[in-house]
Structures are given as C-alpha cells and as structure tokens.
Amino acid sequence: MDVGTNVWVKSKDTFVWAAGEVIGYRDAGTLVQVRLQDTDKVVANGTSAPYRFILGVTRLAHDL
C-alpha cells in the first residue's frame, strides 16, 4: 500500500466505513496509518478506537 493511496477503512463496527488516505506503513503493510478525511484524525490498525482494529482497507472506487 503506497503513501497517498485513498482508502476505505472498516472499523470494528461492521457497518462503519470511513474514507481516508494512507500516510504511513511499515513491515510490508502490517502497520498502516490512515488520516480520516472527515475528521483529519490519524488512525492505525491496533491503536485508535473506534478504529482500533482496522478490519479492512480497500481503495476508493475512483482509484480502482
């Protein structure tokens, strides 16, 4: 996953997705940091509630 990629981030609530942009990653993408577009909050899988467990990260439709 490249820095600058627009993505959808799925929270631990299966019905909540948020648009964001990848701002960092390491270890072949196992730690992904995303800036949410609606709040500018930075979340990373495993760290930030309610996105503590980013269950899925997919490209936005216009980037496919």
PARO-436711 format. One line per field, with one value per residue: x, y, z of N, C-alpha, C, O in turn; residue number from 1. Coordinates in steps of 0.02 Angstrom, whole numbers, padded with zeros to 5 digits, always signed. Example, Ala and Ser with C-alpha at 12.3 -4.5 7.8 and 13.67 -1.06 7.14 Angstrom:
<rs>
n.c1 <- [+00660, +00642];
n.c2 <- [-00284, -00112];
n.c3 <- [+00390, +00354];
ca.c1 <- [+00615, +00684];
ca.c2 <- [-00225, -00053];
ca.c3 <- [+00390, +00357];
c.c1 <- [+00660, +00645];
c.c2 <- [-00165, +00002];
c.c3 <- [+00390, +00394];
o.c1 <- [+00712, +00670];
o.c2 <- [-00166, +00057];
o.c3 <- [+00423, +00402];
nr <- [1, 2];
</rs>
This chain:
<rs>
n.c1 <- [+00043, +00035, +00096, -00016, -00119, -00292, -00414, -00541, -00584, -00623, -00709, -00717, -00852, -00955, -01032, -00981, -00886, -00750, -00685, -00517, -00340, -00188, -00052, +00061, +00158, +00226, +00333, +00296, +00165, +00095, +00074, -00027, -00053, -00181, -00255, -00407, -00530, -00644, -00628, -00494, -00421, -00290, -00273, -00224, -00202, -00238, -00223, -00307, -00459, -00623, -00573, -00487, -00464, -00429, -00514, -00521, -00448, -00475, -00458, -00526, -00669, -00649, -00515, -00487];
n.c2 <- [-00058, +00105, +00264, +00399, +00337, +00330, +00266, +00154, +00130, +00006, -00005, -00081, -00096, -00173, -00105, +00020, +00123, +00224, +00356, +00379, +00424, +00345, +00373, +00320, +00169, +00011, -00134, -00218, -00174, -00213, -00127, +00003, +00172, +00290, +00440, +00504, +00567, +00642, +00690, +00719, +00647, +00538, +00368, +00203, +00031, -00071, +00027, +00147, +00186, +00220, +00140, +00041, -00088, -00107, -00180, -00195, -00127, -00041, +00015, +00172, +00187, +00270, +00259, +00136];
n.c3 <- [+00000, -00047, +00012, +00014, -00052, -00077, +00029, +00095, +00261, +00374, +00523, +00690, +00704, +00599, +00506, +00487, +00390, +00339, +00241, +00193, +00190, +00155, +00258, +00307, +00325, +00377, +00390, +00278, +00260, +00374, +00481, +00464, +00438, +00433, +00378, +00420, +00312, +00346, +00476, +00494, +00582, +00634, +00615, +00661, +00626, +00762, +00861, +00877, +00943, +00877, +00780, +00815, +00778, +00625, +00508, +00374, +00229, +00088, -00082, -00135, -00240, -00354, -00372, -00422];
ca.c1 <- [+00000, +00077, +00076, -00056, -00174, -00356, -00440, -00597, -00562, -00679, -00699, -00739, -00923, -00954, -01070, -00949, -00828, -00730, -00637, -00454, -00280, -00131, +00003, +00120, +00152, +00291, +00330, +00257, +00095, +00061, +00052, -00049, -00079, -00227, -00286, -00477, -00545, -00697, -00608, -00422, -00391, -00246, -00286, -00179, -00229, -00213, -00209, -00353, -00531, -00657, -00540, -00434, -00450, -00447, -00528, -00512, -00428, -00484, -00453, -00588, -00693, -00621, -00444, -00480];
ca.c2 <- [+00000, +00164, +00326, +00439, +00298, +00341, +00202, +00147, +00097, -00026, -00007, -00144, -00100, -00196, -00060, +00086, +00132, +00294, +00370, +00405, +00423, +00313, +00420, +00283, +00097, -00022, -00207, -00244, -00156, -00239, -00069, +00053, +00234, +00321, +00502, +00503, +00628, +00682, +00719, +00730, +00606, +00485, +00304, +00149, -00032, -00092, +00080, +00204, +00173, +00156, +00104, +00004, -00147, -00093, -00246, -00196, -00065, -00052, +00076, +00205, +00165, +00310, +00243, +00068];
ca.c3 <- [+00000, -00054, +00045, -00031, -00079, -00046, +00050, +00142, +00322, +00408, +00596, +00720, +00690, +00529, +00462, +00486, +00347, +00335, +00188, +00220, +00147, +00188, +00270, +00326, +00336, +00386, +00394, +00222, +00266, +00433, +00519, +00415, +00467, +00386, +00400, +00400, +00275, +00376, +00540, +00493, +00635, +00610, +00647, +00640, +00648, +00827, +00909, +00887, +00945, +00866, +00726, +00848, +00737, +00556, +00482, +00302, +00196, +00016, -00121, -00153, -00306, -00408, -00380, -00448];
c.c1 <- [+00045, +00050, +00039, -00115, -00238, -00389, -00505, -00571, -00624, -00663, -00721, -00815, -00929, -00991, -01038, -00886, -00813, -00679, -00574, -00399, -00223, -00076, +00066, +00106, +00222, +00280, +00284, +00183, +00060, +00039, +00036, -00077, -00120, -00253, -00358, -00495, -00598, -00676, -00534, -00386, -00347, -00260, -00237, -00208, -00196, -00206, -00267, -00426, -00567, -00627, -00482, -00414, -00474, -00453, -00517, -00492, -00433, -00479, -00523, -00606, -00659, -00547, -00434, -00467];
c.c2 <- [+00061, +00223, +00368, +00403, +00315, +00274, +00209, +00107, +00070, -00028, -00074, -00151, -00116, -00151, +00008, +00084, +00206, +00302, +00400, +00401, +00392, +00364, +00385, +00209, +00070, -00097, -00236, -00231, -00181, -00184, -00015, +00112, +00269, +00386, +00501, +00570, +00671, +00717, +00739, +00691, +00552, +00422, +00253, +00084, -00052, -00037, +00127, +00184, +00230, +00116, +00063, -00057, -00131, -00161, -00251, -00128, -00078, +00015, +00106, +00187, +00205, +00296, +00174, +00069];
c.c3 <- [+00000, -00014, -00006, -00061, -00041, -00032, +00089, +00201, +00358, +00483, +00623, +00716, +00615, +00481, +00455, +00444, +00345, +00279, +00219, +00168, +00186, +00196, +00293, +00334, +00348, +00391, +00341, +00230, +00327, +00480, +00469, +00453, +00414, +00418, +00374, +00368, +00309, +00440, +00543, +00548, +00603, +00650, +00620, +00665, +00714, +00878, +00925, +00886, +00911, +00809, +00753, +00807, +00666, +00522, +00408, +00277, +00122, -00020, -00133, -00225, -00363, -00418, -00411, -00523];
o.c1 <- [+00088, -00011, +00061, -00157, -00238, -00391, -00522, -00539, -00671, -00609, -00742, -00841, -00910, -00983, -01065, -00838, -00858, -00634, -00578, -00408, -00211, -00055, +00119, +00049, +00272, +00223, +00239, +00142, -00001, -00010, +00080, -00121, -00098, -00271, -00369, -00477, -00595, -00703, -00514, -00326, -00366, -00258, -00211, -00236, -00135, -00187, -00274, -00452, -00543, -00653, -00433, -00356, -00532, -00403, -00505, -00516, -00398, -00494, -00572, -00561, -00643, -00518, -00377, -00460];
o.c2 <- [+00068, +00231, +00373, +00434, +00314, +00231, +00264, +00055, +00107, -00051, -00118, -00206, -00075, -00157, +00051, +00048, +00247, +00260, +00439, +00379, +00410, +00396, +00415, +00189, +00102, -00121, -00274, -00272, -00173, -00193, +00010, +00104, +00278, +00387, +00498, +00622, +00733, +00770, +00773, +00702, +00523, +00423, +00259, +00081, -00050, -00051, +00147, +00166, +00287, +00063, +00051, -00074, -00142, -00195, -00305, -00077, -00122, +00067, +00069, +00174, +00176, +00320, +00155, +00016];
o.c3 <- [+00043, -00007, -00064, -00094, +00020, -00075, +00113, +00192, +00372, +00502, +00586, +00724, +00573, +00420, +00420, +00459, +00348, +00270, +00266, +00112, +00244, +00147, +00298, +00346, +00330, +00396, +00357, +00210, +00333, +00517, +00434, +00496, +00357, +00477, +00313, +00394, +00302, +00456, +00590, +00559, +00552, +00712, +00565, +00720, +00721, +00935, +00983, +00833, +00916, +00792, +00717, +00803, +00650, +00509, +00381, +00301, +00096, +00010, -00140, -00265, -00414, -00468, -00424, -00553];
nr <- [1, 2, 3, 4, 5, 6, 7, 8, 9, 10, 11, 12, 13, 14, 15, 16, 17, 18, 19, 20, 21, 22, 23, 24, 25, 26, 27, 28, 29, 30, 31, 32, 33, 34, 35, 36, 37, 38, 39, 40, 41, 42, 43, 44, 45, 46, 47, 48, 49, 50, 51, 52, 53, 54, 55, 56, 57, 58, 59, 60, 61, 62, 63, 64];
</rs>
